[in-house]
């Protein structure tokens, strides 16, 4: 790729963590918590906020400031092996049970360019950056994310790469881009990118209204723990999704820029952390009641030091040495490289952005396999079947590396839907045998009646014998 996304914090490769700006107007303060010297928990959604998808457009006029990504033959021609994340997760072994068929996965990102390796056509969900239908990706980020979720197997069998849920359908909603900025930036930080928490909230509602069953958000907006995050409208939108049975999967965030590293390395009870452990909050990841947040696992099986830790982290996914679809417009191959800026040296793709779609793809597999499970049950199943760290839950990787095969095949305690789906190993118990009827009274009555009848017959017979005997002894005339 000849241009792509800026690296953060000096980390080699691409570790996208979009610096979403705070909402404007009244939404900025409508449900913000009172400033606090330390982290406590995300605010409860404000019942007075009613998020909508409209307008499906940016909040202000925007302009394109950089050329869109273009294909680079060096990064697409020689990729034949399955990436390590695919080999590690073995999700192709889950396909006999589920391929995600019938499940819509919304990718709220930089857009998704069409690609022949998508098994079903990408649905245009709208554009909150410019004025396209939503299936234009100038940055490459969204297409790479979507490929990890739903790319089909290579029909020519020349490459081993495939997405986790190849029969899932992608809904593309363009909500952010480093290739655009406002025509009249309100502040210096508005330059060199577009996307804010207002448009993210509307994108979530838009995805729900388009019947998505899973939403992937590979973005994070970081603030100091004591600051007002200004994400009340987003919190309300996430509750809107949860109330309508949609699984929302979001990146935990990457260390760098506004995402300062946490002092949160020791295992703690999920959802609880002291002030000394949390110096940064990441939105939407910290809304853990309605979001499954994903950390970044390194290739050697250890948590990446560049993955933002926090009490909201649920599970982890492979986050480095990523291979996916070439995101350039009109491309047909694969890529494992992106450039930080036009003309820059190509680098490896990595970050929580790309760990997240492995989990979203798993959620699509589970939803197709167990259609009666609620969104919260799907999230709990993914957590329960992950490869748990030896010390238990940690703020870096949550309950551990996601396991797609276990997520669609394990029978968990009290999991009726899983038992029904896995009836080859867990059958319904036989019906209870009916108790023998108590016929004592009837039998007594029957025996009594029979005895009386027998006695009457015997008496009648004796009388008959006596009468005949008398007749024989009487003189004949």
C-alpha positions in Angstrom: 0.0 0.0 0.0 1.3 3.5 -0.8 -0.5 5.4 1.9 -2.3 4.5 5.0 -2.5 5.3 8.6 -0.2 7.0 11.0 1.6 4.9 13.6 1.2 5.9 17.3 3.8 6.3 20.0 6.7 5.3 17.8 5.6 1.7 17.5 6.8 0.0 14.4 4.0 -0.7 11.9 0.4 0.6 11.9 -1.4 0.7 15.2 -4.5 2.8 14.4 -6.2 4.4 17.3 -8.3 7.2 16.0 -8.3 10.4 18.0 -12.0 11.0 17.9 -12.9 14.5 18.9 -15.6 15.3 21.5 -19.2 16.0 20.4 -20.3 19.5 19.8 -23.2 21.5 21.1 -25.4 20.2 23.9 -24.5 16.6 23.5 -21.1 17.4 24.9 -22.3 18.0 28.4 -25.7 16.3 28.5 -24.7 13.3 30.5 -21.0 13.9 31.3 -20.1 12.8 34.8 -18.9 15.2 37.4 -15.2 15.7 37.1 -13.4 13.2 39.4 -9.7 12.9 40.4 -9.8 9.2 39.5 -11.5 6.6 37.4 -14.7 5.1 38.9 -16.9 3.7 36.1 -18.6 4.9 32.9 -21.7 7.0 33.5 -25.1 5.4 33.1 -26.8 6.3 29.9 -28.8 9.5 30.2 -32.5 8.6 29.7 -33.1 12.1 28.3 -30.7 11.3 25.3 -32.4 9.7 22.3 -29.7 9.0 19.7 -30.8 8.7 16.1 -28.9 7.8 12.9 -29.8 11.1 11.1 -28.4 13.0 9.5 -26.3 10.4 7.7 -23.7 13.0 6.8 -20.7 14.7 8.5 -21.4 17.4 11.1 -19.8 20.0 8.9 -18.4 20.4 5.4 -15.3 18.3 4.8 -12.6 18.1 2.2 -10.2 15.4 1.0 -6.6 16.2 1.9 -4.8 13.0 0.8 -4.9 10.5 -2.1 -6.6 7.2 -1.5 -4.6 4.1 -1.0 -3.4 2.3 -4.1 -2.3 -1.2 -4.7 1.3 -2.1 -4.3 2.3 -5.3 -6.1 5.1 -6.0 -3.6 2.7 -6.5 -0.8 0.1 -8.7 -2.6 1.9 -11.1 -4.9 3.7 -13.5 -2.6 1.3 -14.0 0.3 0.3 -17.7 0.2 0.5 -18.9 3.8 -2.2 -18.5 6.4 -1.4 -15.7 8.8 -0.3 -16.8 12.3 -3.6 -15.6 13.8 -5.6 -17.8 11.6 -3.4 -20.8 12.3 -3.5 -20.0 16.1 -7.3 -19.7 16.2 -8.1 -22.6 13.8 -11.4 -21.0 13.0 -11.7 -23.0 9.8 -12.3 -26.0 12.0 -15.5 -24.2 13.2 -16.9 -23.9 9.7 -18.7 -27.3 9.7 -20.8 -25.9 12.5 -21.0 -22.3 11.5 -19.8 -19.9 8.8 -21.7 -16.9 10.0 -24.3 -17.3 7.2 -27.2 -14.9 7.6 -25.5 -12.6 10.0 -24.9 -8.9 9.2 -21.8 -7.4 10.7 -21.5 -3.6 10.6 -18.0 -2.3 10.2 -18.0 1.3 11.5 -14.7 2.5 10.2 -13.0 4.3 7.3 -15.3 2.6 4.8 -15.0 -0.8 3.0 -14.0 -1.1 -0.6 -15.7 -3.9 -2.6 -13.4 -6.9 -3.1 -14.1 -10.2 -4.9 -13.2 -12.2 -1.8 -16.3 -11.0 0.0 -18.7 -13.9 -0.3 -21.8 -11.6 -0.3 -21.8 -8.0 -1.6 -21.0 -5.3 0.9 -24.0 -3.3 2.0 -23.6 0.5 1.8 -24.6 1.8 5.2 -23.9 5.5 4.7 -21.1 8.0 5.0 -20.5 10.4 8.0 -17.2 11.7 6.5 -18.2 12.8 3.0 -21.0 12.1 0.6 -20.5 8.6 -0.7 -22.8 5.6 0.0 -20.2 4.3 2.5 -18.4 1.7 0.4 -15.4 3.9 -0.3 -12.2 3.5 1.8 -9.5 6.0 1.2 -7.5 4.9 4.3 -7.5 1.1 3.9 -8.2 0.5 7.5 -11.9 -0.5 7.3 -11.4 -2.9 4.3 -8.6 -4.7 6.2 -10.9 -5.0 9.3 -13.8 -6.3 7.2 -11.5 -8.8 5.4 -10.5 -10.4 8.8 -14.2 -10.7 9.6 -15.7 -12.1 6.4 -13.3 -12.7 3.5 -14.1 -16.0 1.8 -11.6 -18.7 1.0 -9.5 -18.3 -2.2 -11.5 -19.9 -5.0 -8.3 -20.6 -6.8 -6.7 -22.1 -3.7 -3.5 -20.2 -4.2 -3.7 -18.5 -0.9 -4.6 -19.9 2.5 -6.0 -16.6 4.0 -9.7 -16.4 4.9 -11.9 -14.4 7.2 -13.3 -15.8 10.4 -17.0 -15.9 9.2 -16.8 -16.1 5.4 -20.6 -16.2 4.9 -21.4 -13.2 7.0 -22.5 -10.0 5.3 -20.6 -6.8 5.9 -22.4 -3.4 6.3 -20.0 -0.6 5.6 -20.5 2.7 7.5 -17.8 5.3 6.9 -17.4 7.3 10.1 -13.8 8.3 10.2 -10.9 9.1 7.9 -7.4 10.4 8.1 -7.8 11.5 4.4 -10.4 14.2 5.2 -10.7 17.2 7.5 -13.2 20.0 8.0 -13.3 22.7 5.4 -13.1 25.2 8.3 -11.3 23.5 11.2 -12.5 24.8 14.6 -9.2 24.1 16.3 -5.7 22.9 15.3 -6.4 19.3 16.4 -9.2 19.1 13.8 -6.6 19.1 11.0 -5.5 15.8 9.4 -8.5 13.7 10.1 -12.2 13.6 10.6 -14.6 11.7 12.8 -16.1 12.5 16.2 -18.1 10.9 19.0 -21.3 12.4 17.6 -20.9 10.7 14.3 -19.8 7.5 16.0 -23.0 7.5 18.1 -25.2 8.0 15.0 -23.3 5.3 13.2 -24.1 2.8 15.9 -27.8 3.6 15.6 -27.5 3.4 11.9 -26.0 -0.1 12.1 -28.8 -1.3 14.4 -31.5 0.2 12.1 -29.9 -1.8 9.2 -30.4 -5.0 11.2 -26.8 -5.7 12.1 -26.5 -8.4 14.7 -22.8 -7.6 15.3 -21.1 -4.2 15.2 -17.3 -3.8 14.9 -15.7 -0.6 16.2 -12.0 -0.6 15.6 -11.6 2.9 17.1 -10.9 4.4 20.5 -11.1 7.9 21.9 -8.8 8.3 24.9 -9.1 10.9 27.7 -7.4 11.2 31.2 -9.4 9.4 33.8 -10.3 12.7 35.6 -11.5 14.4 32.4 -15.0 14.8 31.1 -15.1 12.3 28.2 -18.1 13.9 26.5 -19.4 10.6 25.2 -22.9 10.6 26.8 -24.6 10.3 23.4 -22.3 7.4 22.4 -23.2 5.7 25.7 -26.9 6.1 24.9 -26.3 4.7 21.4 -24.5 1.7 22.7 -27.5 1.0 25.1 -29.8 1.4 22.1 -27.8 -1.4 20.4 -27.8 -3.6 23.5 -31.5 -3.2 24.1 -32.1 -4.4 20.5 -30.0 -7.5 21.0 -26.9 -6.4 19.0 -23.4 -7.5 20.0 -21.0 -4.5 20.0 -17.2 -5.4 19.8 -14.8 -2.5 20.2 -11.0 -2.1 20.3 -9.4 -1.5 23.7 -7.1 1.1 22.2 -3.4 1.4 21.5 -0.8 3.0 23.8 0.3 6.3 22.3 -0.9 9.9 21.8 -3.9 10.5 24.1 -3.9 6.8 25.1 -1.4 7.0 27.9 -0.3 3.6 29.2 -2.0 2.3 32.3 -0.5 1.1 35.5 -2.8 -1.9 35.3 -0.7 -5.0 34.9 -1.7 -7.0 38.0 -4.9 -9.2 37.8 -7.9 -7.4 39.3 -11.5 -8.2 39.6 -13.2 -7.4 36.2 -14.7 -4.0 36.2 -12.9 -2.8 39.4 -9.7 -0.9 39.6 -8.1 1.6 41.9 -7.2 5.1 41.0 -3.5 4.2 40.7 -4.3 1.6 38.0 -6.3 3.7 35.6 -5.0 7.0 34.3 -6.7 6.8 30.9 -10.2 5.9 29.8 -11.0 4.7 26.3 -14.4 5.1 24.6 -16.4 3.2 23.5 -14.4 0.3 25.1 -15.1 1.5 28.7 -18.8 1.0 28.3 -18.3 -2.7 29.2 -21.9 -3.3 30.2 -22.9 -3.0 26.5 -19.5 -3.6 24.8 -17.1 -6.5 24.4 -13.7 -4.8 24.5 -10.7 -6.5 22.8 -7.0 -6.3 23.7 -4.0 -7.2 21.6 -2.2 -10.5 21.9 1.4 -10.7 20.5 2.6 -13.5 18.2 4.6 -15.1 21.1 1.4 -15.5 23.1 2.0 -12.6 25.5 -0.1 -9.5 25.9 1.3 -6.6 23.8 2.8 -3.8 25.8 1.1 -1.5 23.3 -2.4 -2.7 24.0 -4.2 -0.3 26.4 -5.1 -2.1 29.6 -8.2 -1.4 31.6 -10.9 -3.0 33.8 -13.2 -3.0 30.7 -11.1 -5.5 28.6 -13.1 -8.6 27.9 -10.9 -10.8 25.6 -8.0 -10.6 23.2 -7.3 -11.4 19.6 -4.2 -11.6 17.4 -2.9 -8.1 16.9 0.3 -8.2 14.9 1.7 -9.4 11.6 -1.8 -9.1 10.1 -2.8 -10.3 6.6 -6.0 -9.3 5.0 -7.6 -8.1 1.8 -5.8 -5.5 -0.2 -7.9 -2.4 0.6 -7.1 -0.4 -2.6 -10.0 0.3 -4.9 -10.3 -2.4 -7.5 -7.7 -4.6 -5.9 -8.2 -8.4 -5.9 -5.3 -9.7 -3.8 -4.0 -9.6 -0.2 -1.8 -7.3 1.8 0.3 -7.5 5.0 1.8 -4.0 4.7 0.8 -0.4 5.0 2.6 2.9 4.8 2.3 5.6 7.4 2.0 8.3 4.8 2.5 8.8 1.0 5.9 7.7 0.0 6.8 6.3 3.4 8.3 2.9 4.0 5.9 0.0 4.2 5.4 -1.5 7.6 3.6 -4.4 9.3 -0.1 -4.0 10.2 -0.8 -4.3 14.0 -2.9 -3.0 16.8 -6.1 -3.6 18.7 -8.0 -2.4 15.6 -7.1 -5.7 14.0 -7.5 -7.9 17.0 -11.1 -6.7 17.3 -12.4 -8.2 14.0 -11.2 -11.7 15.0 -13.6 -11.4 17.9 -16.4 -9.8 15.8 -16.1 -12.7 13.3 -16.4 -15.2 16.2 -19.5 -13.4 17.4 -21.0 -13.9 13.9 -20.2 -17.6 14.1 -21.9 -17.9 17.5 -24.9 -15.9 16.4 -25.4 -18.1 13.4 -24.9 -21.3 15.4 -27.0 -20.3 18.3 -29.7 -18.0 17.0 -31.7 -18.0 20.2 -28.9 -16.7 22.4 -29.2 -13.0 23.4 -26.4 -10.5 22.7 -25.3 -10.7 26.3 -25.3 -14.5 26.2 -23.1 -14.4 23.1 -20.6 -12.1 24.8 -20.5 -14.3 27.9 -20.0 -17.4 25.7 -17.0 -15.8 24.0 -15.5 -14.9 27.4 -16.2 -18.3 28.9 -14.6 -20.2 26.0 -11.5 -18.0 25.6 -8.1 -19.3 26.6 -7.9 -18.0 30.1 -4.6 -16.7 31.5 -3.1 -18.8 34.1 -3.8 -16.2 36.8 -7.3 -15.6 35.7 -8.7 -12.4 34.2 -6.2 -9.6 33.5 -6.7 -5.9 32.5 -4.5 -6.5 29.4 -6.2 -9.4 27.8 -9.3 -9.9 29.8 -10.4 -13.6 29.8 -7.7 -14.5 27.3 -7.4 -15.2 23.6 -10.6 -15.8 21.8 -11.3 -19.4 20.7 -13.8 -19.6 17.8 -14.0 -23.4 17.7 -14.8 -23.6 21.4 -17.3 -20.7 21.1 -19.4 -22.7 18.6 -18.9 -26.2 20.0 -18.6 -26.2 23.8 -21.6 -27.0 25.9 -21.6 -24.7 28.9 -23.5 -25.2 32.1 -27.2 -24.2 31.8 -26.8 -23.6 28.1 -30.0 -25.0 26.7 -29.4 -23.6 23.2 -26.0 -25.2 23.0 -27.3 -28.5 24.2 -30.0 -28.4 21.5 -27.4 -27.5 18.8 -25.0 -30.1 19.9 -27.5 -32.9 20.1 -25.0 -35.5 18.9 -23.3 -35.2 22.3 -26.0 -33.8 24.6 -29.4 -35.3 24.1 -32.6 -34.3 25.7 -33.5 -36.6 28.7 -36.1 -39.3 28.1 -39.6 -38.5 29.3 -40.5 -39.5 32.8 -42.2 -43.0 33.1 -45.8 -42.7 34.1 -46.6 -44.0 37.6 -48.7 -47.2 37.7 -52.3 -46.4 38.4 -53.6 -47.3 41.9 -56.5 -49.7 41.2 -56.9 -51.0 44.8 -60.4 -49.7 45.4 -61.5 -50.9 42.0 -60.0 -54.3 42.6 -61.5 -54.6 46.0 -64.9 -53.8 44.6 -64.4 -56.2 41.8 -63.4 -59.0 44.1 -66.2 -58.3 46.5 -68.7 -58.4 43.7 -67.2 -61.6 42.3 -67.4 -63.3 45.7 -71.0 -62.3 46.2 -71.9 -63.6 42.8 -70.1 -66.9 43.4 -71.9 -67.3 46.8 -75.2 -66.7 45.1 -74.5 -69.3 42.4 -73.4 -71.9 45.0 -76.6 -71.3 47.0 -78.7 -71.6 43.9 -77.0 -74.8 42.9 -77.5 -76.3 46.4 -81.2 -75.4 46.4 -81.6 -77.0 43.0 -79.9 -80.2 44.1 -82.1 -80.4 47.3 -85.3 -79.8 45.2 -84.4 -82.6 42.8 -83.5 -85.0 45.7 -87.0 -84.4 47.3 -88.8 -85.1 44.1 -87.1 -88.5 43.8 -88.2 -89.5 47.3 -91.9 -88.5 46.9 -94.4 -91.4 45.9 -95.5 -91.4 42.3 -99.4 -91.2 41.7 
